[in-house]
């Protein structure tokens, strides 16, 4: 299928850009140029060291948004790669390179799908948008959150959002996941007399002591985050 080839070529072009978070490496410029040719209104939003792209076609509701990120995590030791992480490589029918899965291939699919759709339905109802950031793999402070805040200020609301994060198990598209429901963090402060707790059957020893791994029987992930004052 020619569209599959177009998506592959765009994915390879994006992978070749060294966009280690929070750098974008010019990926958004490539995408913006293509979308602009398809009638999208392009808006670059820069917050701190982070590049963000908001591209929209249409002014009416509903607004369907493809959301993603152009940044990638660091490569780690290069000698552990079978090929250069920023040289897209086809091997055994698969595309290798930093960002091939997370998530430059998805972004390429977004762009090509939009181009294909607009060739057939240039007078579509509603609006189509892409929201891309270079701050997903890092602190994620000046990326999507800041863009959405700006959109809300001017009452530009997204009705539906599609995120192309890799989630397939056996075949492409076999899994759909709900958006993250949020998280809860807390701090536990323990006050009282300080003592060292020994193994079962031994008496506690009073006096200043730092709690050791046997102090509390908690899940390791929980115990690691506990601070004792």
Secondary structure as a PSIPRED ss2 file (coil, helix, strand):
# PSIPRED VFORMAT (PSIPRED V4.0)

   1 X C   1.000  0.000  0.000
   2 X H   0.000  1.000  0.000
   3 X H   0.000  1.000  0.000
   4 X H   0.000  1.000  0.000
   5 X H   0.000  1.000  0.000
   6 X H   0.000  1.000  0.000
   7 X H   0.000  1.000  0.000
   8 X H   0.000  1.000  0.000
   9 X H   0.000  1.000  0.000
  10 X H   0.000  1.000  0.000
  11 X H   0.000  1.000  0.000
  12 X H   0.000  1.000  0.000
  13 X H   0.000  1.000  0.000
  14 X H   0.000  1.000  0.000
  15 X H   0.000  1.000  0.000
  16 X C   1.000  0.000  0.000
  17 X C   1.000  0.000  0.000
  18 X C   1.000  0.000  0.000
  19 X C   1.000  0.000  0.000
  20 X E   0.000  0.000  1.000
  21 X C   1.000  0.000  0.000
  22 X C   1.000  0.000  0.000
  23 X C   1.000  0.000  0.000
  24 X C   1.000  0.000  0.000
  25 X C   1.000  0.000  0.000
  26 X C   1.000  0.000  0.000
  27 X H   0.000  1.000  0.000
  28 X H   0.000  1.000  0.000
  29 X H   0.000  1.000  0.000
  30 X H   0.000  1.000  0.000
  31 X H   0.000  1.000  0.000
  32 X H   0.000  1.000  0.000
  33 X H   0.000  1.000  0.000
  34 X H   0.000  1.000  0.000
  35 X H   0.000  1.000  0.000
  36 X H   0.000  1.000  0.000
  37 X H   0.000  1.000  0.000
  38 X C   1.000  0.000  0.000
  39 X C   1.000  0.000  0.000
  40 X C   1.000  0.000  0.000
  41 X E   0.000  0.000  1.000
  42 X E   0.000  0.000  1.000
  43 X E   0.000  0.000  1.000
  44 X E   0.000  0.000  1.000
  45 X E   0.000  0.000  1.000
  46 X E   0.000  0.000  1.000
  47 X E   0.000  0.000  1.000
  48 X C   1.000  0.000  0.000
  49 X C   1.000  0.000  0.000
  50 X E   0.000  0.000  1.000
  51 X E   0.000  0.000  1.000
  52 X E   0.000  0.000  1.000
  53 X E   0.000  0.000  1.000
  54 X E   0.000  0.000  1.000
  55 X E   0.000  0.000  1.000
  56 X E   0.000  0.000  1.000
  57 X E   0.000  0.000  1.000
  58 X C   1.000  0.000  0.000
  59 X C   1.000  0.000  0.000
  60 X C   1.000  0.000  0.000
  61 X C   1.000  0.000  0.000
  62 X C   1.000  0.000  0.000
  63 X E   0.000  0.000  1.000
  64 X E   0.000  0.000  1.000
  65 X E   0.000  0.000  1.000
  66 X E   0.000  0.000  1.000
  67 X E   0.000  0.000  1.000
  68 X E   0.000  0.000  1.000
  69 X E   0.000  0.000  1.000
  70 X C   1.000  0.000  0.000
  71 X C   1.000  0.000  0.000
  72 X E   0.000  0.000  1.000
  73 X C   1.000  0.000  0.000
  74 X C   1.000  0.000  0.000
  75 X C   1.000  0.000  0.000
  76 X C   1.000  0.000  0.000
  77 X C   1.000  0.000  0.000
  78 X H   0.000  1.000  0.000
  79 X H   0.000  1.000  0.000
  80 X H   0.000  1.000  0.000
  81 X C   1.000  0.000  0.000
  82 X C   1.000  0.000  0.000
  83 X C   1.000  0.000  0.000
  84 X C   1.000  0.000  0.000
  85 X C   1.000  0.000  0.000
  86 X C   1.000  0.000  0.000
  87 X C   1.000  0.000  0.000
  88 X C   1.000  0.000  0.000
  89 X E   0.000  0.000  1.000
  90 X E   0.000  0.000  1.000
  91 X E   0.000  0.000  1.000
  92 X C   1.000  0.000  0.000
  93 X C   1.000  0.000  0.000
  94 X E   0.000  0.000  1.000
  95 X E   0.000  0.000  1.000
  96 X E   0.000  0.000  1.000
  97 X C   1.000  0.000  0.000
  98 X C   1.000  0.000  0.000
  99 X C   1.000  0.000  0.000
 100 X H   0.000  1.000  0.000
 101 X H   0.000  1.000  0.000
 102 X H   0.000  1.000  0.000
 103 X H   0.000  1.000  0.000
 104 X H   0.000  1.000  0.000
 105 X H   0.000  1.000  0.000
 106 X H   0.000  1.000  0.000
 107 X H   0.000  1.000  0.000
 108 X H   0.000  1.000  0.000
 109 X H   0.000  1.000  0.000
 110 X H   0.000  1.000  0.000
 111 X H   0.000  1.000  0.000
 112 X H   0.000  1.000  0.000
 113 X H   0.000  1.000  0.000
 114 X H   0.000  1.000  0.000
 115 X H   0.000  1.000  0.000
 116 X H   0.000  1.000  0.000
 117 X H   0.000  1.000  0.000
 118 X H   0.000  1.000  0.000
 119 X H   0.000  1.000  0.000
 120 X H   0.000  1.000  0.000
 121 X C   1.000  0.000  0.000
 122 X C   1.000  0.000  0.000
 123 X C   1.000  0.000  0.000
 124 X C   1.000  0.000  0.000
 125 X C   1.000  0.000  0.000
 126 X C   1.000  0.000  0.000
 127 X E   0.000  0.000  1.000
 128 X E   0.000  0.000  1.000
 129 X E   0.000  0.000  1.000
 130 X E   0.000  0.000  1.000
 131 X E   0.000  0.000  1.000
 132 X E   0.000  0.000  1.000
 133 X E   0.000  0.000  1.000
 134 X C   1.000  0.000  0.000
 135 X C   1.000  0.000  0.000
 136 X C   1.000  0.000  0.000
 137 X C   1.000  0.000  0.000
 138 X C   1.000  0.000  0.000
 139 X C   1.000  0.000  0.000
 140 X C   1.000  0.000  0.000
 141 X C   1.000  0.000  0.000
 142 X C   1.000  0.000  0.000
 143 X C   1.000  0.000  0.000
 144 X H   0.000  1.000  0.000
 145 X H   0.000  1.000  0.000
 146 X H   0.000  1.000  0.000
 147 X H   0.000  1.000  0.000
 148 X H   0.000  1.000  0.000
 149 X H   0.000  1.000  0.000
 150 X H   0.000  1.000  0.000
 151 X H   0.000  1.000  0.000
 152 X H   0.000  1.000  0.000
 153 X H   0.000  1.000  0.000
 154 X C   1.000  0.000  0.000
 155 X C   1.000  0.000  0.000
 156 X C   1.000  0.000  0.000
 157 X C   1.000  0.000  0.000
 158 X C   1.000  0.000  0.000
 159 X C   1.000  0.000  0.000
 160 X E   0.000  0.000  1.000
 161 X E   0.000  0.000  1.000
 162 X E   0.000  0.000  1.000
 163 X E   0.000  0.000  1.000
 164 X C   1.000  0.000  0.000
 165 X C   1.000  0.000  0.000
 166 X C   1.000  0.000  0.000
 167 X C   1.000  0.000  0.000
 168 X C   1.000  0.000  0.000
 169 X C   1.000  0.000  0.000
 170 X C   1.000  0.000  0.000
 171 X C   1.000  0.000  0.000
 172 X C   1.000  0.000  0.000
 173 X C   1.000  0.000  0.000
 174 X C   1.000  0.000  0.000
 175 X C   1.000  0.000  0.000
 176 X C   1.000  0.000  0.000
 177 X C   1.000  0.000  0.000
 178 X C   1.000  0.000  0.000
 179 X C   1.000  0.000  0.000
 180 X C   1.000  0.000  0.000
 181 X C   1.000  0.000  0.000
 182 X C   1.000  0.000  0.000
 183 X C   1.000  0.000  0.000
 184 X C   1.000  0.000  0.000
 185 X C   1.000  0.000  0.000
 186 X C   1.000  0.000  0.000
 187 X C   1.000  0.000  0.000
 188 X C   1.000  0.000  0.000
 189 X C   1.000  0.000  0.000
 190 X C   1.000  0.000  0.000
 191 X C   1.000  0.000  0.000
 192 X C   1.000  0.000  0.000
 193 X C   1.000  0.000  0.000
 194 X C   1.000  0.000  0.000
 195 X E   0.000  0.000  1.000
 196 X E   0.000  0.000  1.000
 197 X C   1.000  0.000  0.000
 198 X C   1.000  0.000  0.000
 199 X C   1.000  0.000  0.000
 200 X C   1.000  0.000  0.000
 201 X C   1.000  0.000  0.000
 202 X C   1.000  0.000  0.000
 203 X C   1.000  0.000  0.000
 204 X C   1.000  0.000  0.000
 205 X E   0.000  0.000  1.000
 206 X E   0.000  0.000  1.000
 207 X C   1.000  0.000  0.000
 208 X C   1.000  0.000  0.000
 209 X C   1.000  0.000  0.000
 210 X C   1.000  0.000  0.000
 211 X C   1.000  0.000  0.000
 212 X C   1.000  0.000  0.000
 213 X C   1.000  0.000  0.000
 214 X C   1.000  0.000  0.000
 215 X C   1.000  0.000  0.000
 216 X C   1.000  0.000  0.000
 217 X C   1.000  0.000  0.000
 218 X C   1.000  0.000  0.000
 219 X C   1.000  0.000  0.000
 220 X H   0.000  1.000  0.000
 221 X H   0.000  1.000  0.000
 222 X H   0.000  1.000  0.000
 223 X H   0.000  1.000  0.000
 224 X C   1.000  0.000  0.000
 225 X C   1.000  0.000  0.000
 226 X C   1.000  0.000  0.000
 227 X C   1.000  0.000  0.000
 228 X C   1.000  0.000  0.000
 229 X C   1.000  0.000  0.000
